[in-house]
């Protein structure tokens, strides 16, 4: 019996009606399930298309409040909603199978999964892997946190289709059976601690990406990141390390500015470091991970090299916007945590007018601000937790900062301050949720502000 037959006539509650929750309702609509929906927004706060979907597909909806009843067969969690909510825990105690959209998609899908996670670099690596897979002429869907929700591709995929999937800790924590052919963990640094509370819990959520893999399946993992690599100590799958710094006997390495796969007794040359078009050492690591994923998924080395040479990066991640009167403008709105923004600073190196701030997610900004000296000329702050970044900067003797109410004001001030040879960098080190619905909207706003300067 396939999973679609198994859930027919079952009571299913979909929690959270953002992008993935909506896609889940659309997929389950008309499949013979007894559907229910819950969201913190009221009916009046939702758009007409979503209300029409709820009215068409659901027996009942709990909009702006939580259900009293707990008897559900399945509770499907959207990634942005914590499974620790009291009504969800009660449903689980009453016998519900509490899973996320990723797990549901996996159970419904006949295709082959490649899954990529990590604190930073997921979107870049997933995009590169997706391009290489498409160049290899495999039928490929790039899904997850990037582009289409996983559930949207699940039923369409045949056994020969590949789903290259960017997965977050939020998606992974509600998996049970999920088992990709190739998984990857790029790095592990503090993030989302307002949800996971501790680094141990955050790492445990990431480690679920390989929890069900066996020896015939592969985990590609960063050897240079000890906290990350330590996650693999209990892995039962084939662990393939990648390293920018160490010449490994087995794994993906950078040696004399050339990328190789050391596959047992076979040393396979892929390409030169200079073939990588995206800037920064972090992107070398992303490329090494992509090489490992694609090589152990069976893609020819020539196709991998061609994909690397033609890859220009992704939107909102150290994205070059313009050069105006000798000043370069970069959009790094995807820098939503301290480590991501530090990576951007290290990639650009000097003469930076930095725009930062937003929802700080209870992070400690000391590592961020202590690295300003010699790189950041001026700090322009905006957003809810701007004062926390300012306090941290003061602690390390950096007081050349100004506070603003909007991103528009930051960009206008940056334009006044910048001299030829400077770089204006939006890299907030914070989530966007205090002012924008997503980091994409924030990045698009920044680019519109830059366009007005021309």
C-alpha positions in Angstrom: 0.0 0.0 0.0 1.5 3.4 -1.0 1.2 6.3 1.5 -1.5 8.1 -0.5 -3.8 5.0 0.1 -2.7 4.9 3.7 -3.9 8.4 4.5 -7.2 8.2 2.7 -10.1 8.9 5.1 -7.6 9.9 7.8 -8.0 13.1 9.9 -5.1 15.4 8.9 -4.4 18.8 10.5 -2.1 21.1 8.6 -0.4 23.6 11.0 0.9 26.9 9.5 -0.4 28.2 6.2 2.6 29.9 4.7 4.2 28.7 1.5 4.7 25.1 2.5 1.4 24.8 4.4 -0.5 26.1 1.5 1.3 23.7 -0.9 0.4 20.9 1.5 -3.3 21.7 1.5 -3.2 22.0 -2.3 -1.6 18.6 -2.7 -3.9 16.8 -0.2 -7.1 18.5 -1.6 -9.3 15.9 -3.3 -7.2 12.9 -2.1 -9.9 11.5 0.2 -8.5 12.9 3.5 -10.5 14.7 6.1 -8.6 17.9 6.2 -8.3 20.6 8.9 -6.1 23.7 9.0 -4.6 25.9 11.7 -2.8 29.2 11.6 -2.1 32.1 14.0 -3.6 34.5 11.4 -7.3 35.2 11.4 -9.5 34.7 8.4 -9.5 38.5 7.9 -5.7 38.6 7.7 -5.5 36.1 4.9 -5.6 36.6 1.1 -8.7 35.6 -0.9 -6.9 32.7 -2.7 -5.9 31.1 0.6 -9.4 31.5 2.1 -10.8 29.9 -1.1 -8.4 26.9 -0.7 -9.3 26.5 2.9 -13.0 26.6 2.2 -12.7 24.1 -0.6 -10.4 21.6 1.0 -11.0 21.6 4.7 -13.8 20.3 6.9 -12.8 22.9 9.5 -10.2 25.6 10.1 -8.8 27.1 13.3 -7.7 30.6 12.2 -6.4 32.8 14.9 -6.9 30.2 17.6 -5.9 26.6 18.4 -8.2 23.6 18.2 -9.8 22.2 21.4 -9.9 18.7 19.9 -6.8 16.5 19.8 -7.9 13.5 17.8 -6.1 13.6 14.6 -4.3 10.8 12.7 -1.6 13.1 11.3 -0.5 16.6 12.2 1.6 18.2 9.3 3.8 21.0 10.6 5.0 23.8 8.5 8.8 24.6 9.1 8.1 28.0 10.7 5.9 26.5 13.4 7.4 24.8 16.5 6.3 21.2 17.1 6.6 22.1 20.9 3.3 24.0 20.8 1.0 22.7 23.5 -1.9 21.7 21.2 0.5 19.9 18.9 2.0 18.0 21.9 -1.5 17.1 23.1 -2.4 15.7 19.6 0.8 13.7 19.6 0.0 12.3 23.1 -3.5 11.4 21.8 -1.9 9.3 19.0 -1.3 11.7 16.1 1.8 11.2 13.9 3.4 14.6 14.0 5.5 15.1 10.9 6.6 18.0 8.7 6.0 18.7 5.0 9.5 17.3 4.1 8.6 13.9 5.7 5.2 13.9 4.1 6.7 14.6 0.7 9.3 11.8 1.2 6.6 9.3 2.1 4.6 10.2 -1.0 7.5 10.5 -3.4 9.0 7.8 -5.7 11.9 9.9 -6.7 15.5 10.0 -5.5 16.5 12.6 -2.9 19.6 14.6 -2.5 19.5 16.8 0.7 21.7 19.7 1.7 21.7 21.5 5.0 24.1 23.6 7.1 23.9 27.0 8.9 25.1 28.8 5.8 25.7 28.2 2.1 22.7 25.9 1.6 21.1 28.0 -1.2 24.3 28.5 -3.1 25.3 24.8 -2.9 21.8 23.6 -3.7 21.6 25.9 -6.7 25.0 24.7 -8.0 24.2 21.1 -7.5 20.8 21.6 -9.3 22.6 23.2 -12.3 25.1 20.3 -12.5 22.3 17.7 -12.3 20.4 19.5 -15.1 23.6 19.6 -17.2 23.9 15.8 -16.7 20.5 15.5 -18.4 18.8 14.0 -15.4 15.3 15.0 -14.7 15.8 17.3 -11.7 13.6 19.4 -9.4 15.4 21.9 -7.1 13.1 22.2 -4.1 12.8 22.9 -0.4 13.8 26.2 1.1 14.8 27.2 -2.4 12.0 27.6 -4.9 9.2 25.1 -5.0 8.0 23.4 -1.8 9.1 19.7 -1.6 5.5 18.6 -1.4 4.8 20.4 -4.7 7.1 18.0 -6.6 6.5 14.8 -4.6 3.6 13.3 -6.5 4.9 14.3 -9.9 8.3 12.5 -9.5 8.9 9.1 -11.0 11.5 6.6 -9.7 14.1 8.1 -12.1 13.6 11.7 -11.0 16.0 13.5 -8.7 14.9 16.0 -6.0 17.8 18.3 -5.1 16.5 19.6 -1.8 17.6 22.5 0.5 16.6 21.5 4.0 16.6 23.4 7.2 16.8 22.3 10.8 13.1 23.2 11.2 12.2 20.7 8.4 14.6 18.0 9.7 13.3 18.0 13.3 10.0 16.6 12.1 11.4 13.8 9.9 11.0 10.2 10.9 11.8 8.0 7.8 13.5 10.6 5.5 16.5 8.9 3.8 18.2 10.7 0.9 20.7 8.9 -1.3 23.2 11.7 -0.8 23.1 14.1 2.2 25.4 17.0 3.0 26.1 19.2 6.1 28.1 22.2 5.1 28.8 23.8 8.5 27.4 24.3 11.9 27.4 27.7 13.8 24.9 29.3 16.2 21.6 30.0 14.6 17.9 29.6 15.4 18.7 29.2 19.1 15.4 31.0 19.8 13.8 27.8 18.4 16.3 25.1 19.3 17.6 26.7 22.6 21.0 24.9 22.6 23.7 24.1 20.0 23.3 20.5 21.0 19.6 20.5 20.0 20.4 22.5 16.8 23.1 20.0 15.8 20.9 17.0 16.6 18.2 18.5 14.3 20.8 18.8 11.5 22.1 15.3 12.1 18.6 13.9 11.3 19.5 14.4 7.6 21.6 11.2 7.7 19.9 9.3 10.6 18.3 6.7 8.3 21.0 6.4 5.7 23.0 3.1 5.3 26.4 2.1 3.8 25.1 2.4 0.2 24.3 6.0 0.8 26.6 9.0 1.3 27.0 11.9 3.8 29.2 14.8 2.4 30.4 16.8 5.4 32.8 19.6 6.3 36.1 18.2 7.8 37.4 21.7 8.6 34.4 22.5 10.9 34.9 20.3 14.0 31.5 21.0 15.5 30.0 19.9 12.1 32.2 16.9 11.5 31.7 15.6 15.0 28.0 15.0 14.1 29.1 12.2 11.8 30.7 10.1 14.5 27.5 7.9 14.8 26.7 7.8 11.1 26.0 4.4 9.6 26.3 5.6 6.0 29.5 6.2 4.0 31.0 9.5 5.3 32.7 11.6 2.6 34.6 14.6 4.2 35.5 17.7 2.2 38.3 20.0 3.2 39.8 23.3 2.0 42.8 22.9 4.4 43.7 19.2 4.8 44.9 16.7 2.2 42.5 13.8 3.0 43.2 10.3 1.8 39.5 9.9 1.1 37.1 12.8 0.3 37.0 16.1 -1.7 40.1 18.3 -1.3 41.7 21.5 -2.5 45.4 20.8 -3.2 47.7 23.4 -4.9 44.6 25.4 -5.9 43.1 22.4 -7.7 40.0 20.4 -6.7 40.3 16.6 -6.5 38.1 13.7 -5.3 40.2 11.1 -3.5 38.1 8.1 -4.1 40.0 5.2 -2.5 43.0 4.6 -4.8 41.6 6.9 -7.5 42.6 10.6 -7.4 40.1 12.4 -9.7 40.9 16.0 -10.9 37.8 18.1 -11.2 38.9 21.7 -11.9 41.1 24.6 -10.7 40.1 27.0 -7.9 40.3 29.9 -10.4 37.4 28.3 -12.3 35.1 29.3 -9.4 33.4 32.5 -10.2 31.7 33.2 -6.8 33.9 35.0 -4.4 35.2 34.0 -0.9 36.7 31.0 0.8 33.3 30.0 2.1 32.3 29.5 -1.6 35.3 27.3 -2.2 33.9 25.1 0.6 30.4 25.2 -1.0 31.9 24.1 -4.3 33.8 21.2 -2.6 30.6 20.0 -1.1 28.8 20.2 -4.4 31.6 18.3 -6.1 31.2 15.5 -3.5 27.4 15.4 -3.8 27.5 15.2 -7.6 30.5 12.8 -7.9 29.0 10.3 -5.5 25.6 10.6 -7.1 27.3 9.3 -10.3 27.8 12.5 -12.4 30.8 12.6 -14.7 33.7 14.8 -13.7 33.6 16.8 -16.9 29.9 17.7 -16.3 30.7 18.8 -12.7 33.6 21.0 -13.9 31.5 22.6 -16.6 28.8 23.4 -14.0 31.3 25.0 -11.7 32.8 27.2 -14.5 29.3 28.5 -15.5 27.9 29.1 -12.1 27.5 32.8 -11.2 26.0 32.5 -7.7 22.5 33.2 -6.2 20.4 36.2 -5.6 20.8 37.9 -2.2 24.0 36.1 -1.3 27.0 38.6 -1.7 25.2 39.6 -4.9 26.8 42.3 -6.9 24.3 45.0 -7.6 26.1 48.0 -9.2 29.2 50.1 -9.3 28.3 53.8 -8.9 31.1 56.4 -9.1 33.7 53.8 -8.1 31.6 52.5 -5.2 30.5 48.8 -5.4 27.1 47.8 -3.9 26.5 44.2 -2.7 23.2 42.6 -1.6 23.8 40.0 1.1 20.3 40.0 2.6 20.6 36.3 3.0 23.2 37.0 5.7 20.6 36.4 8.4 23.0 35.4 11.2 26.4 36.4 12.6 28.4 33.7 10.8 26.9 34.4 7.4 27.6 38.1 7.7 31.2 37.5 8.9 31.6 35.3 5.8 30.6 38.3 3.6 33.0 40.6 5.5 35.9 38.2 4.9 35.0 37.8 1.2 35.1 41.6 0.6 37.9 42.3 3.2 38.2 46.1 3.4 36.8 49.6 2.9 33.3 48.4 3.8 30.3 50.6 4.7 28.1 48.0 6.3 24.3 48.1 6.7 23.1 45.7 9.3 20.2 45.0 11.7 16.8 43.4 12.0 15.5 40.5 14.1 18.6 39.3 16.0 17.1 35.9 17.0 18.8 36.2 20.5 22.2 35.9 18.9 25.4 37.2 20.6 27.0 39.7 18.2 30.4 39.9 19.8 32.1 37.7 17.2 30.6 39.9 14.5 31.6 43.3 15.8 35.0 42.2 17.1 36.0 41.6 13.4 35.0 45.1 12.2 38.5 46.6 12.7 40.3 46.9 9.4 37.3 45.8 7.4 34.4 48.1 8.3 34.8 51.8 7.9 31.2 52.7 8.9 28.3 50.8 10.4 24.7 51.9 9.5 22.1 50.2 11.6 18.4 49.7 11.3 15.7 47.3 12.5 14.4 46.1 15.9 17.7 44.8 17.3 20.0 47.5 16.0 20.7 48.7 19.5 22.1 45.2 20.5 24.6 45.3 17.6 25.6 48.9 18.7 26.1 47.8 22.3 28.4 45.0 21.1 30.3 47.3 18.8 30.9 49.7 21.7 32.3 46.8 23.8 35.1 46.4 21.2 35.8 50.1 20.7 34.0 50.5 17.4 31.7 53.5 17.7 31.6 54.8 14.2 28.0 53.8 13.7 24.7 55.6 13.0 21.1 54.5 13.6 18.2 54.8 11.1 14.5 53.9 11.0 14.5 52.4 7.4 16.8 50.7 4.9 16.1 53.6 2.5 17.8 56.0 5.0 20.8 53.6 5.4 21.4 53.5 1.6 21.1 57.3 1.2 23.6 57.8 4.0 25.9 55.2 2.6 25.9 57.0 -0.7 26.8 60.3 1.0 29.7 58.6 2.9 31.1 56.3 0.3 34.3 57.2 -1.7 35.7 55.6 -4.8 37.1 52.2 -3.9 34.6 51.6 -1.0 32.0 48.8 -0.9 28.5 49.3 0.5 27.4 46.0 1.8 23.9 45.0 3.1 24.7 42.0 5.3 22.3 42.3 8.3 23.4 39.4 10.5 19.7 39.3 11.4 16.5 37.8 10.1 14.1 40.2 8.3 10.9 39.4 10.1 10.7 42.6 12.1 10.2 44.6 8.9 9.9 42.3 5.9 8.1 39.0 5.2 11.4 37.4 4.0 15.1 38.2 3.4 14.2 38.2 -0.3 11.8 41.1 0.1 14.5 42.9 2.1 17.1 42.3 -0.6 14.8 43.4 -3.4 14.1 46.6 -1.4 17.9 47.2 -1.1 18.4 46.8 -4.9 15.6 49.3 -5.6 17.3 51.8 -3.3 20.6 51.3 -5.1 18.9 51.7 -8.5 17.6 55.1 -7.4 21.2 56.3 -6.9 22.2 55.8 -10.5 
